[in-house]
Amino acid sequence: MENPFQRWVDLARPRAQAWRTLFGIVIVVAAWLAWTMVTGLIAVSAGLVTPDALRAVMGQGEARLTFLDAVVAMGVLLATFWGLWIGVWLVVRLLHGRRLASVVGHDGRLRFGQFVVGMGLAAGYLALGLAATWFSGAPPVRSELQAEQWLVALVPLVVLIFLQTSGEELFFRGYLTQQIAARLPNPIAWGLLPSLAFGFAHTANGGGDPQFALYYVAVATLLGLVMTAMVWRTGGLAAAMGFHLMNNIGAMLIIGIAGVTPPISLFVMDYDTMMRSASTDVLVLGLLLAFVLSPLAPLPKGQPLRRK
């Protein structure tokens, strides 16, 4: 009996021609851009958010935002990632003749148990990173945000973060990884290429600082490799989705970067402290990747990395 990952890849084999995948990527990106424009125009036209606020939450502006302005602007930005769901759905139906569920898992199911395991692994990663900063003598400090405000916005923001992270997983760890693996069995192709694409897609998160942008791309690429390893272990996206959700909750809502991220987190770290701990963060991610690939991880065994 084939491993779950291989069964998942086999679902893409009937229509895995390179032109379909390349055309599919174009359609997904176009759908995301179109949905982003429509969402932004509706939000601005309705007076929910200003263009300056949207640029600020994307790290491309210096507008001073209130908590409410930041929450609304971040909500609009996160809602744009529904475009990835729409794009992948269109592509797999029209170009590949299969259901969206075939991208989610080898049996078409999003397994809740694996989702929770992914969240737990992300919580462990975040805890290790926090411990490293604490022992370095420069832990995060409490932001000026009132806990009552944060709690009111917590649930809707978590829902929107799930929309964003699951959309990214559906495209990068789902569609791209599955289509590439259906043609190229080498893990350097199906593992590294989508992770690099995921990393470079986060270049704009650097806030205009080249050094921070490089760090952000490196961390996002490593996170992509960790989540791809979870897909390899499980033959589905559930664990990767759970990991990505918890990681982004930590990065957006719990510990933000002072002056770079919008004022919606309970704690903040200053930029210099964040950069001083960059090498430690990369080391922790490398250890996490090794753990997820090892038999010690609480996930299914996984197939040999390179299929014969």
PLY file of the C-alpha trace (Angstrom):
ply
format ascii 1.0
element vertex 308
property float x
property float y
property float z
element edge 307
property int vertex1
property int vertex2
end_header
0.00 0.00 0.00
1.39 3.41 -0.99
2.33 6.01 1.57
-0.26 8.83 2.10
2.10 11.39 0.55
2.49 9.30 -2.58
-1.27 8.75 -2.81
-1.69 12.51 -2.52
0.84 13.13 -5.31
-0.78 10.45 -7.47
-4.00 12.49 -7.49
-2.18 15.12 -9.59
-0.52 12.74 -12.07
-3.24 12.45 -14.74
-2.88 16.15 -15.68
0.58 17.09 -14.43
1.93 18.59 -17.66
4.29 21.52 -17.10
2.16 23.91 -19.16
-0.87 23.20 -16.97
1.08 23.93 -13.80
2.66 27.12 -15.15
-0.67 28.35 -16.50
-2.26 27.38 -13.20
0.24 29.51 -11.27
-0.58 32.49 -13.48
-4.31 32.01 -12.90
-3.94 31.68 -9.12
-1.79 34.83 -8.89
-4.18 36.72 -11.18
-7.18 35.62 -9.11
-5.45 36.73 -5.90
-4.51 40.12 -7.39
-8.02 40.66 -8.73
-9.62 39.70 -5.41
-7.15 41.95 -3.58
-8.05 44.93 -5.75
-11.79 44.34 -5.39
-11.54 43.85 -1.62
-9.41 46.97 -1.21
-11.65 49.12 -3.40
-14.79 48.02 -1.56
-13.20 48.65 1.85
-11.90 52.10 0.87
-15.12 53.11 -0.93
-17.20 52.06 2.10
-15.01 54.17 4.37
-13.81 51.18 6.39
-10.15 51.91 5.81
-7.88 54.48 4.19
-5.21 53.74 1.58
-2.57 55.05 4.01
-3.70 52.54 6.65
-3.50 49.67 4.16
0.00 50.70 3.14
1.02 50.96 6.79
-0.07 47.41 7.69
1.83 46.15 4.64
4.99 47.85 5.91
4.98 50.35 3.05
3.91 53.48 4.89
4.48 55.39 8.10
0.91 56.35 9.02
0.27 56.31 12.76
-2.67 53.98 13.32
-5.01 53.63 16.25
-5.76 50.12 17.44
-9.14 50.13 15.68
-7.64 51.44 12.44
-4.93 48.78 12.58
-7.41 45.97 13.26
-9.70 46.98 10.39
-6.82 47.50 7.97
-5.25 44.18 8.96
-8.63 42.50 8.59
-9.00 43.83 5.06
-5.48 42.71 4.18
-6.05 39.22 5.56
-9.37 38.94 3.71
-7.54 39.38 0.39
-6.05 35.90 0.79
-9.43 34.38 0.02
-8.29 35.04 -3.54
-5.83 32.15 -3.22
-8.68 29.79 -2.36
-10.63 31.02 -5.38
-7.62 30.75 -7.68
-6.65 27.22 -6.65
-10.27 26.06 -6.88
-10.58 27.44 -10.41
-7.29 25.90 -11.52
-7.83 22.37 -10.19
-11.38 22.28 -11.59
-10.71 23.80 -15.02
-7.12 22.76 -15.77
-6.72 19.54 -13.82
-10.24 18.14 -13.70
-10.28 17.32 -9.98
-11.82 18.54 -6.76
-10.33 21.10 -4.40
-10.39 18.42 -1.69
-7.74 16.49 -3.65
-5.30 19.30 -2.85
-6.21 19.30 0.86
-5.36 15.65 1.52
-4.81 12.22 0.01
-8.30 11.20 1.16
-9.91 14.60 0.64
-10.09 15.27 4.39
-8.62 17.94 6.63
-7.63 15.86 9.65
-8.27 17.75 12.89
-5.82 15.68 14.92
-2.96 16.54 12.58
-4.06 20.18 12.58
-3.73 20.24 16.38
-0.31 18.56 16.23
0.83 21.27 13.81
-0.38 23.96 16.19
1.47 22.27 19.04
4.73 22.14 17.07
4.41 25.84 16.27
3.72 26.63 19.93
6.90 24.75 20.86
8.90 26.66 18.25
7.55 29.99 19.49
8.27 29.03 23.10
11.89 28.14 22.26
12.33 31.44 20.47
10.87 33.33 23.42
13.13 31.46 25.84
16.17 32.35 23.74
15.33 36.06 23.84
14.60 35.86 27.55
17.98 34.31 28.39
19.69 36.85 26.13
18.49 39.55 28.52
16.21 41.30 26.02
12.75 39.72 26.31
9.65 41.25 24.70
8.03 44.10 26.60
4.36 44.76 27.20
2.83 46.99 24.53
0.56 49.93 25.30
-2.45 47.96 24.06
-5.14 47.30 26.65
-5.91 43.63 27.22
-9.67 44.30 26.91
-9.23 45.77 23.43
-7.04 42.87 22.36
-9.55 40.28 23.59
-12.43 41.92 21.71
-10.52 41.73 18.43
-8.92 38.33 19.08
-11.54 35.95 17.65
-12.25 37.81 14.38
-8.53 38.30 13.78
-7.79 34.61 14.42
-10.51 33.66 11.91
-9.01 36.01 9.33
-5.48 34.76 10.04
-6.75 31.22 9.40
-8.16 32.45 6.09
-4.77 33.91 5.18
-2.57 31.04 6.33
-4.77 28.27 4.93
-4.89 30.08 1.57
-1.10 30.24 1.47
-0.86 26.56 2.42
-3.38 25.61 -0.26
-1.24 27.28 -2.91
2.39 26.80 -1.79
2.31 23.49 0.12
-0.75 22.22 -1.74
-1.00 23.07 -5.41
2.68 23.86 -6.12
4.16 20.98 -4.13
1.66 18.44 -5.44
2.03 19.44 -9.09
5.83 19.56 -9.00
6.09 16.23 -7.15
3.81 14.63 -9.75
6.46 15.32 -12.40
9.75 15.53 -10.48
10.32 12.98 -7.68
13.45 14.71 -6.36
12.67 16.49 -3.04
14.95 19.36 -4.04
12.36 20.14 -6.70
9.07 19.61 -4.85
10.41 20.59 -1.42
12.78 23.46 -2.05
11.24 25.32 -5.00
7.82 26.04 -3.40
9.58 26.99 -0.14
11.82 29.46 -1.95
8.78 30.92 -3.71
7.05 31.20 -0.32
10.11 32.91 1.15
10.51 35.48 -1.60
6.77 36.20 -1.50
7.46 37.68 1.96
10.07 40.18 0.77
7.68 43.10 1.26
7.29 42.17 4.94
10.76 43.56 5.54
9.35 47.06 5.91
11.75 48.51 3.35
14.91 47.55 5.28
17.14 45.29 3.10
18.74 43.50 6.07
15.42 42.76 7.73
13.88 41.75 4.39
16.70 39.23 3.85
16.14 37.82 7.34
12.40 37.62 6.73
12.88 35.77 3.44
15.30 33.31 5.07
12.94 32.59 7.98
9.91 32.26 5.69
11.83 29.83 3.44
12.82 27.70 6.43
9.25 27.76 7.71
8.16 26.66 4.24
10.54 23.70 4.43
9.23 22.75 7.89
5.63 22.82 6.67
6.53 20.91 3.49
8.07 18.22 5.72
4.72 18.00 7.51
2.97 17.46 4.18
5.51 14.74 3.32
4.84 13.05 6.65
1.03 13.20 6.40
-0.02 13.35 2.76
-2.15 16.40 3.45
-2.20 20.04 4.53
-3.79 19.77 7.99
-0.60 19.80 10.09
0.96 22.54 7.96
-2.20 24.65 8.24
-2.23 24.26 12.02
1.45 25.16 12.27
1.08 28.21 10.02
-1.98 29.44 11.92
-0.31 29.24 15.34
2.92 30.77 14.04
1.11 33.77 12.60
-1.02 34.23 15.70
2.23 34.44 17.65
3.88 36.83 15.18
0.87 39.11 14.70
-1.15 39.05 17.90
1.20 38.06 20.71
4.70 39.43 19.98
5.05 42.10 17.30
8.01 44.21 16.21
7.92 47.79 17.49
7.66 50.27 14.63
7.33 47.58 11.95
4.14 45.62 12.65
0.79 47.33 13.36
-0.18 47.95 17.02
-2.28 44.83 17.55
0.04 42.63 19.65
0.16 42.31 23.44
3.96 42.39 23.51
6.60 43.94 21.26
10.30 43.55 20.55
12.42 46.36 19.22
14.02 46.01 15.80
17.63 45.79 17.03
16.79 43.00 19.48
14.98 41.10 16.75
17.98 41.29 14.44
20.42 40.26 17.19
18.41 37.09 17.71
18.17 36.33 13.97
20.89 33.67 13.97
19.28 31.95 16.97
15.91 31.93 15.21
17.44 30.34 12.11
19.17 27.71 14.28
15.91 26.87 16.07
14.15 26.50 12.72
16.89 24.18 11.49
16.48 22.02 14.59
12.71 22.05 14.13
13.06 20.89 10.52
15.31 18.03 11.62
12.78 17.08 14.31
9.83 17.05 11.90
11.79 14.85 9.49
12.82 12.48 12.30
10.88 9.49 13.66
10.46 11.42 16.93
7.86 13.81 15.53
4.23 12.91 16.44
3.29 12.45 12.78
2.96 9.48 10.39
6.22 7.90 9.29
6.52 9.35 5.76
7.87 7.75 2.60
11.52 7.73 1.49
12.36 11.29 0.48
13.22 10.24 -3.05
10.92 7.79 -4.76
12.66 5.04 -6.72
0 1
1 2
2 3
3 4
4 5
5 6
6 7
7 8
8 9
9 10
10 11
11 12
12 13
13 14
14 15
15 16
16 17
17 18
18 19
19 20
20 21
21 22
22 23
23 24
24 25
25 26
26 27
27 28
28 29
29 30
30 31
31 32
32 33
33 34
34 35
35 36
36 37
37 38
38 39
39 40
40 41
41 42
42 43
43 44
44 45
45 46
46 47
47 48
48 49
49 50
50 51
51 52
52 53
53 54
54 55
55 56
56 57
57 58
58 59
59 60
60 61
61 62
62 63
63 64
64 65
65 66
66 67
67 68
68 69
69 70
70 71
71 72
72 73
73 74
74 75
75 76
76 77
77 78
78 79
79 80
80 81
81 82
82 83
83 84
84 85
85 86
86 87
87 88
88 89
89 90
90 91
91 92
92 93
93 94
94 95
95 96
96 97
97 98
98 99
99 100
100 101
101 102
102 103
103 104
104 105
105 106
106 107
107 108
108 109
109 110
110 111
111 112
112 113
113 114
114 115
115 116
116 117
117 118
118 119
119 120
120 121
121 122
122 123
123 124
124 125
125 126
126 127
127 128
128 129
129 130
130 131
131 132
132 133
133 134
134 135
135 136
136 137
137 138
138 139
139 140
140 141
141 142
142 143
143 144
144 145
145 146
146 147
147 148
148 149
149 150
150 151
151 152
152 153
153 154
154 155
155 156
156 157
157 158
158 159
159 160
160 161
161 162
162 163
163 164
164 165
165 166
166 167
167 168
168 169
169 170
170 171
171 172
172 173
173 174
174 175
175 176
176 177
177 178
178 179
179 180
180 181
181 182
182 183
183 184
184 185
185 186
186 187
187 188
188 189
189 190
190 191
191 192
192 193
193 194
194 195
195 196
196 197
197 198
198 199
199 200
200 201
201 202
202 203
203 204
204 205
205 206
206 207
207 208
208 209
209 210
210 211
211 212
212 213
213 214
214 215
215 216
216 217
217 218
218 219
219 220
220 221
221 222
222 223
223 224
224 225
225 226
226 227
227 228
228 229
229 230
230 231
231 232
232 233
233 234
234 235
235 236
236 237
237 238
238 239
239 240
240 241
241 242
242 243
243 244
244 245
245 246
246 247
247 248
248 249
249 250
250 251
251 252
252 253
253 254
254 255
255 256
256 257
257 258
258 259
259 260
260 261
261 262
262 263
263 264
264 265
265 266
266 267
267 268
268 269
269 270
270 271
271 272
272 273
273 274
274 275
275 276
276 277
277 278
278 279
279 280
280 281
281 282
282 283
283 284
284 285
285 286
286 287
287 288
288 289
289 290
290 291
291 292
292 293
293 294
294 295
295 296
296 297
297 298
298 299
299 300
300 301
301 302
302 303
303 304
304 305
305 306
306 307
